[in-house]
Amino acid sequence: MFRKSDFFIILAVMISFFISAYLWFVVQDREQAIFTAIWIPSIFCFGIYFKLAALLGRNR
C-alpha cells in the first residue's frame, strides 16, 4: 500500500511542519513560519500528482 516514496513525502511534510512551528513559537518569526507552512499543501499536491502518475502509468 505505502511505497518508500510515500514515506519520503510524509517525512518532508513533517519536517516542514516542525520547522514552521519552530519558527513560530521559538524564533518568533511569524512571516517565515507562515511561508514555511505554505509548503505543506504544496508537498502533498506533488505527492498526490506523482502517485496518480505512477498509478495511471502502471495501468497502461
PARO-158390 format. One line per 10 residues: number of its first residue (from 1); for each residue x negated, y, z of N, C-alpha, C. Coordinates in steps of 0.1 Angstrom, whole numbers, plus 5000, padded with zeros to 4 digits. Layout:
NUM) X:Y:Z:X:Y:Z:X:Y:Z  ...
***
This chain:
1) 4992:4988:5000:5000:5000:5000:4991:5013:5000  4982:5014:5010:4973:5025:5010:4960:5021:5004  4955:5030:4996:4942:5027:4990:4932:5036:4997  4919:5034:4994:4909:5042:5000:4910:5057:4997  4915:5060:4985:4916:5074:4981:4927:5081:4989  4938:5073:4993:4948:5079:5001:4943:5083:5015  4934:5075:5020:4928:5079:5033:4919:5091:5032  4913:5093:5021:4904:5105:5019:4913:5117:5018  4925:5116:5011:4934:5127:5011:4939:5131:5024  4943:5121:5032:4948:5124:5046:4936:5129:5055
11) 4924:5124:5053:4913:5130:5060:4911:5144:5057  4911:5148:5044:4909:5162:5040:4920:5171:5046  4933:5166:5046:4943:5174:5052:4941:5175:5067  4937:5165:5074:4934:5166:5089:4923:5176:5092  4912:5175:5084:4901:5184:5086:4905:5198:5083  4913:5201:5073:4918:5214:5070:4927:5219:5082  4935:5210:5087:4944:5214:5098:4936:5218:5111  4926:5209:5114:4918:5212:5126:4909:5225:5124  4904:5227:5113:4897:5239:5110:4906:5251:5112  4918:5250:5106:4927:5261:5108:4931:5264:5122
21) 4934:5253:5130:4937:5255:5144:4925:5261:5152  4913:5256:5148:4901:5262:5155:4900:5277:5152  4902:5281:5140:4901:5295:5136:4912:5303:5143  4924:5297:5144:4935:5305:5150:4933:5306:5165  4930:5295:5172:4930:5296:5187:4917:5299:5193  4906:5295:5187:4893:5297:5193:4886:5309:5188  4885:5311:5175:4878:5322:5169:4887:5334:5169  4900:5333:5169:4910:5344:5169:4909:5351:5156  4906:5344:5145:4905:5350:5132:4918:5345:5124  4929:5353:5126:4942:5349:5121:4942:5348:5105
31) 4936:5357:5098:4936:5357:5084:4929:5344:5078  4918:5341:5083:4911:5329:5079:4918:5317:5082  4925:5317:5094:4933:5305:5098:4944:5303:5088  4951:5313:5085:4963:5312:5076:4958:5308:5062  4947:5313:5057:4941:5310:5044:4938:5295:5044  4932:5290:5055:4928:5276:5056:4940:5267:5057  4951:5272:5063:4963:5264:5065:4970:5262:5051  4968:5272:5042:4974:5271:5029:4969:5260:5021  4957:5255:5024:4951:5244:5017:4958:5231:5019  4965:5229:5030:4971:5217:5034:4981:5212:5023
41) 4991:5221:5020:5001:5216:5009:4994:5214:4996  4984:5222:4993:4977:5220:4980:4970:5207:4980  4963:5203:4990:4957:5190:4991:4967:5179:4989  4978:5180:4996:4989:5170:4995:4994:5169:4980  4995:5181:4974:5000:5181:4960:4990:5174:4951  4977:5177:4952:4967:5170:4944:4968:5155:4947  4969:5151:4959:4970:5137:4962:4982:5130:4956  4993:5137:4956:5006:5131:4950:5004:5130:4935  4998:5141:4929:4996:5140:4915:4987:5129:4911  4976:5127:4917:4967:5116:4914:4973:5102:4916
51) 4981:5101:4927:4987:5089:4930:4997:5085:4919  5005:5095:4915:5015:5093:4904:5008:5090:4890  4997:5097:4888:4990:5095:4875:4984:5080:4875  4979:5076:4887:4974:5062:4887:4986:5052:4886  4997:5054:4892:5008:5045:4891:5014:5045:4877  5015:5056:4870:5020:5056:4857:5010:5051:4847  4998:5053:4849:4987:5047:4841:4987:5032:4842  4990:5026:4853:4990:5012:4856:5001:5005:4849  5013:5012:4847:5025:5006:4841:5024:5005:4826  5015:5012:4820:5015:5012:4805:5008:5000:4799
***
